[in-house]
Amino acid sequence: IERSEWILMSKPYIEYASWEVVQVPDIDNAVDIQFQLVENNRGKTVFKVGHSSVDRSFVAAEYDVNNLLGYGISSSMALQYSHIAKDVSFSISHPNIFGGPWGYESSVNYRRANSKKADEQDHVLHDISFSHGVSRRLDDHNDLLVSLGYSYLTLKNKDQGDNVDYQPFVDIFSRDVEQYSLSGSWRANYLNRFLMPQSGYKHSLDLGLHRVLGNGSHSDWTSFKYRAVKYFPLKLGPSNDQDWVFFVASTFGANTSLGSNDVPFFNRFFGGGHGSVRGYKPFTLGDKNADGEARGGDYQTDLSLNLVVPNFISPDLRSTLFFDAGQVHLSKIKLNKMRYASGLTLEYTIASYLPVTVSLGWGHNPGGVEKRKAFIWDFGFTF
């Protein structure tokens, strides 16, 4: 019964599912299991304003259609304007074609990003991309996805002197390039619940084979990224705000060139902030150019130790003490260059209308011009 409830709750067009045991009238020792379902609106428009530690201030609009034509098809069109980038996207997906374990997802995206506003090396990237993937649900907790992607990218740089990677790339490939990708991913989710999990674990693995073409030249490389999180319940209280939970999160990523040309600089990993090393400003870890802007890295190593402690304020508030270690490495992994931070993260959620994450952290060993960021916050309001 609980498995059936979990499957129903995983459907994008089901907002809530519950069940109860009901005695069958006039029949001894017989019961019925009755499920109550609340379906999401098949069509809804969402407007968002907020602040993200990555995108800074943003406004967004999104139109979603769930369970299109009653076949479980989901589609979405989204617009977002932020301090860093402008994004337009359209996607359509179906997790269970003909009721079986196979599914598909397709997307079209346009993005214009100014990296200098994100403390990366100065360049403006225009990206028009298409992707189509086929998914396979292995069981209730494991999914596979294989996808093909194509991107047409245009790079610009008004101040070429401070980006040590831009001009060498343009000299070989030109400012207009095409990128092809064959990607595969595995997702395993054994968490006991989606919001504020108390036990279980989650894994993700992403593999890719990529080629950039431009000006008669090409660059081939592979990508690898593995992320895992494991929760250990120490003492669970009568409500979420009284839990003691320890959890560990780790990330390892690697881009490996298959030829004489380097991995394109705009495909590198960047570190700092939420999801990396809190206590440092997003996009600021790793090697820098002469102006102190991050160049990114071909390797990413992150480890986070977290202790959820009681706050006795609200079941919708989770307070977590953290110790983060991580870095992005340009050409080879150097563990002596790891950066460390510790502090407190507060996560507060009122349904899906007001997600807020605030981290108060301190970077222990910044190097060179790396930027500490003691206060990091992500705030969004949906209406």
C-alpha positions in Angstrom: 0.0 0.0 0.0 2.8 2.4 0.9 4.5 1.5 -2.3 1.4 2.4 -4.3 1.1 5.7 -2.4 4.8 6.5 -3.2 4.2 5.8 -6.9 1.2 8.0 -7.0 3.0 10.8 -5.3 5.9 10.6 -7.8 3.5 11.5 -10.7 3.8 15.2 -11.7 0.1 15.5 -12.1 -0.7 14.2 -8.6 -0.4 16.9 -5.8 -1.4 14.6 -2.9 -2.3 11.0 -2.3 -3.5 9.3 0.9 -5.3 6.1 1.8 -7.5 4.6 4.5 -8.8 1.2 5.4 -12.6 0.9 5.3 -14.7 -2.0 6.6 -16.8 -3.6 3.9 -20.5 -3.4 5.0 -22.2 -6.6 5.9 -19.1 -8.8 5.3 -17.0 -10.0 8.1 -13.2 -9.8 8.0 -13.3 -7.9 4.8 -11.9 -4.4 4.2 -11.4 -2.0 1.3 -8.3 0.2 0.7 -9.5 3.6 -0.5 -7.1 6.1 -2.0 -7.9 9.8 -2.1 -6.1 11.7 -4.8 -5.7 15.5 -5.3 -4.8 16.3 -8.9 -2.7 19.3 -9.8 -4.3 21.8 -12.1 -3.8 20.6 -15.7 -2.8 24.1 -16.7 -1.3 26.8 -14.4 0.6 30.0 -14.7 3.3 30.8 -12.1 5.1 34.1 -11.6 8.2 34.2 -9.5 10.3 37.0 -8.0 13.2 36.4 -5.7 16.9 36.3 -5.0 19.4 33.5 -5.7 23.0 33.4 -4.6 23.8 32.3 -8.2 21.5 34.4 -10.4 21.1 37.3 -7.9 17.7 39.0 -8.3 15.4 37.4 -10.7 11.8 37.5 -12.1 10.3 34.6 -13.9 7.1 33.4 -15.5 6.2 29.8 -16.2 3.2 28.0 -17.8 2.8 24.3 -17.0 0.5 21.7 -18.3 0.2 18.4 -16.3 -1.5 15.3 -17.5 -2.0 16.6 -21.0 -5.0 15.0 -22.7 -5.2 12.6 -19.7 -2.1 10.7 -20.8 0.3 11.9 -18.1 2.2 14.1 -20.5 3.8 17.2 -18.9 4.9 20.3 -20.7 6.4 23.6 -19.6 7.3 27.0 -21.0 9.4 29.3 -18.8 11.0 32.7 -19.0 13.5 34.1 -16.5 15.4 37.4 -16.4 18.1 37.7 -13.8 21.2 39.8 -13.0 23.3 37.1 -14.7 21.3 35.7 -17.5 18.2 35.6 -19.6 16.5 32.2 -20.2 13.7 30.9 -22.4 12.9 27.2 -22.3 10.2 24.7 -23.5 10.1 21.1 -22.4 7.8 18.1 -22.8 8.0 14.8 -21.1 6.2 11.5 -20.4 7.5 9.2 -17.7 5.4 6.2 -18.7 4.8 5.7 -22.5 1.7 3.4 -23.0 1.8 2.7 -19.2 5.2 1.0 -19.3 8.6 1.8 -17.8 9.8 3.7 -20.8 9.5 7.5 -21.1 10.9 10.4 -23.0 11.8 14.1 -22.5 12.6 16.8 -25.0 13.6 20.4 -24.5 14.5 23.6 -26.4 16.4 26.4 -24.6 17.9 29.8 -25.3 20.3 31.4 -22.8 22.2 34.6 -22.8 24.7 34.8 -19.9 27.2 37.4 -18.8 29.8 35.6 -16.9 31.6 38.7 -15.6 28.6 39.4 -13.4 29.1 36.0 -11.8 32.7 36.7 -11.0 33.9 34.3 -13.8 36.2 35.4 -16.6 34.6 38.1 -18.8 32.6 36.7 -21.7 29.0 36.7 -22.9 27.6 33.4 -24.1 24.5 33.0 -26.4 23.3 29.4 -26.3 20.5 27.8 -28.4 20.2 24.2 -27.5 18.0 21.2 -28.2 17.9 17.8 -26.5 15.9 14.6 -26.6 16.2 11.7 -24.2 14.7 8.3 -23.6 14.2 7.2 -20.0 13.8 3.8 -18.4 12.4 3.3 -14.9 14.2 0.3 -13.4 12.1 0.2 -10.3 10.4 2.5 -7.9 13.7 4.2 -6.9 16.0 3.9 -9.9 15.8 5.6 -13.3 18.1 5.7 -16.4 18.2 8.4 -19.1 20.1 8.5 -22.4 19.9 11.8 -24.4 21.3 13.5 -27.5 22.0 17.2 -27.4 22.9 20.0 -29.8 23.9 23.6 -29.0 24.8 26.5 -31.2 26.9 28.9 -29.2 28.2 32.5 -29.9 30.8 34.0 -27.6 31.6 37.7 -27.1 34.2 39.5 -25.1 34.4 43.3 -24.9 37.6 43.2 -22.8 39.7 40.4 -24.2 42.7 41.2 -22.1 41.4 39.8 -18.8 40.2 36.4 -20.1 43.2 34.2 -20.7 41.1 31.4 -22.2 38.8 33.3 -24.5 41.2 34.4 -27.3 43.1 31.1 -27.6 39.7 29.3 -28.0 38.5 31.8 -30.6 41.7 31.7 -32.5 41.2 27.9 -33.0 37.4 27.6 -33.2 36.0 31.1 -34.0 33.3 32.9 -31.9 30.5 30.7 -33.4 30.7 27.0 -32.5 28.5 23.9 -32.5 28.4 21.4 -29.6 27.1 17.8 -29.8 26.6 15.6 -26.7 25.7 12.0 -26.0 24.8 11.8 -22.3 23.6 9.1 -19.9 22.5 9.5 -16.3 21.4 7.3 -13.4 19.2 8.5 -10.5 18.6 6.4 -7.4 16.4 7.9 -4.7 15.8 6.0 -1.4 15.1 9.0 0.8 12.1 8.6 3.1 10.6 11.8 1.8 11.1 14.6 -0.6 11.2 17.6 1.8 13.4 17.5 4.9 14.4 13.8 4.6 15.4 12.1 7.8 16.8 8.8 6.5 17.8 7.0 3.3 20.2 8.0 0.6 20.3 9.4 -2.9 22.8 8.9 -5.8 23.2 10.5 -9.2 25.7 9.7 -11.9 26.1 11.7 -15.2 28.3 10.6 -18.1 28.8 12.4 -21.4 30.7 12.3 -24.6 31.0 15.8 -26.2 32.4 17.5 -29.4 32.8 21.1 -30.2 33.1 22.1 -33.9 34.2 25.4 -35.3 36.4 26.9 -38.0 37.3 23.4 -39.3 38.6 22.3 -35.9 37.1 20.2 -33.2 37.6 19.3 -29.5 36.4 16.0 -27.9 36.1 15.3 -24.2 34.2 13.2 -21.7 32.4 14.4 -18.7 31.8 12.5 -15.4 29.9 13.7 -12.3 28.8 11.7 -9.3 26.9 13.0 -6.3 25.7 11.1 -3.2 23.9 12.0 0.0 23.2 9.8 3.0 21.1 10.5 6.0 21.5 9.0 9.4 18.7 9.6 11.9 20.1 10.1 15.4 17.0 11.0 17.3 13.6 11.9 15.7 11.3 14.1 17.7 7.5 14.3 17.5 7.8 17.0 14.9 10.4 18.0 12.3 11.8 20.9 14.3 12.9 18.5 17.0 15.0 16.1 14.9 18.6 15.2 15.3 19.9 14.0 11.9 23.4 13.6 10.5 24.0 13.6 6.7 26.9 13.5 4.4 27.0 14.9 0.8 29.8 14.5 -1.7 30.4 15.4 -5.3 33.1 14.4 -7.7 33.3 15.7 -11.3 35.9 15.3 -14.1 36.2 16.6 -17.7 38.8 14.7 -19.7 40.1 15.9 -23.1 40.4 13.2 -25.7 42.8 15.1 -28.0 45.3 17.9 -28.2 42.7 20.6 -27.6 41.6 21.5 -24.0 38.0 21.2 -22.8 36.2 24.4 -23.7 36.5 26.9 -20.9 32.8 27.5 -20.7 32.1 23.8 -19.9 34.3 23.8 -16.8 33.2 23.3 -13.2 32.8 26.3 -10.8 32.7 26.3 -7.1 31.5 28.3 -4.1 28.2 28.9 -2.4 25.2 26.6 -1.9 25.8 23.1 -3.3 29.5 23.6 -3.1 31.5 25.3 -0.3 29.3 27.7 1.7 31.2 30.6 3.2 32.6 31.4 -0.2 31.0 33.5 -2.9 29.5 31.4 -5.8 31.9 31.0 -8.8 35.0 32.3 -7.0 37.0 29.1 -6.2 39.9 27.8 -8.1 42.5 29.3 -10.4 42.1 33.0 -11.3 43.2 35.3 -14.1 45.1 38.6 -13.6 41.9 40.4 -12.6 41.0 37.8 -9.9 38.2 36.3 -11.9 37.6 32.5 -11.7 38.7 30.3 -14.6 36.9 27.3 -13.4 38.3 23.7 -13.3 38.3 20.4 -15.1 37.8 18.6 -11.7 35.4 19.2 -8.9 35.8 17.7 -5.4 33.2 18.6 -2.6 32.5 17.0 0.7 29.9 18.3 3.2 29.2 17.1 6.8 25.9 18.3 8.2 24.1 18.0 11.6 20.4 18.8 11.7 19.7 20.2 15.2 16.3 21.0 16.9 15.1 24.6 16.7 11.7 24.2 18.4 10.3 27.1 16.3 8.4 25.5 13.4 8.2 22.1 11.7 8.7 23.9 8.4 12.1 25.2 9.5 15.3 23.0 9.4 18.4 24.2 11.1 21.7 22.5 10.1 25.3 23.0 11.3 27.7 22.3 8.4 31.4 21.8 7.6 32.2 22.0 3.9 35.4 21.1 2.0 35.8 21.5 -1.7 37.6 23.0 -4.7 37.7 23.1 -8.5 41.0 22.1 -10.0 42.1 23.4 -13.4 44.4 20.7 -14.7 44.9 18.2 -11.9 43.6 17.6 -8.4 45.5 19.3 -5.7 44.1 18.3 -2.3 46.4 20.9 -0.6 44.3 23.6 -2.4 41.0 22.5 -0.8 39.0 25.2 0.8 37.1 24.8 4.1 34.1 26.5 5.6 31.7 26.0 8.5 28.5 27.6 9.7 24.7 27.3 10.0 22.1 26.8 7.2 18.4 27.5 7.8 15.8 26.1 5.3 12.2 27.3 5.6 9.4 26.2 3.3 5.7 27.0 3.3 4.3 24.5 0.8 5.7 25.5 -2.5 5.0 29.2 -2.2 7.9 30.5 -0.2 11.1 28.5 -0.3 14.0 30.3 1.6 17.5 29.0 2.3 19.9 31.1 4.3 23.5 30.1 5.2 25.7 31.9 7.7 29.2 30.6 7.1 32.9 31.4 7.3 35.6 30.4 4.9 38.6 29.2 6.9 41.4 29.4 4.3 40.8 31.7 1.3 43.6 31.8 -1.1 44.7 34.9 -3.1 41.7 36.9 -4.2 39.1 34.2 -3.4 36.0 35.9 -1.9 34.5 35.0 1.4 30.7 35.2 1.6 29.6 35.0 5.2 25.9 35.4 4.3 24.3 33.5 1.4 20.6 33.5 0.8 18.1 32.1 -1.8 14.6 33.5 -1.7 11.7 33.0 -4.0 8.1 34.0 -4.0 5.5 32.3 -6.3 2.1 33.7 -7.0 
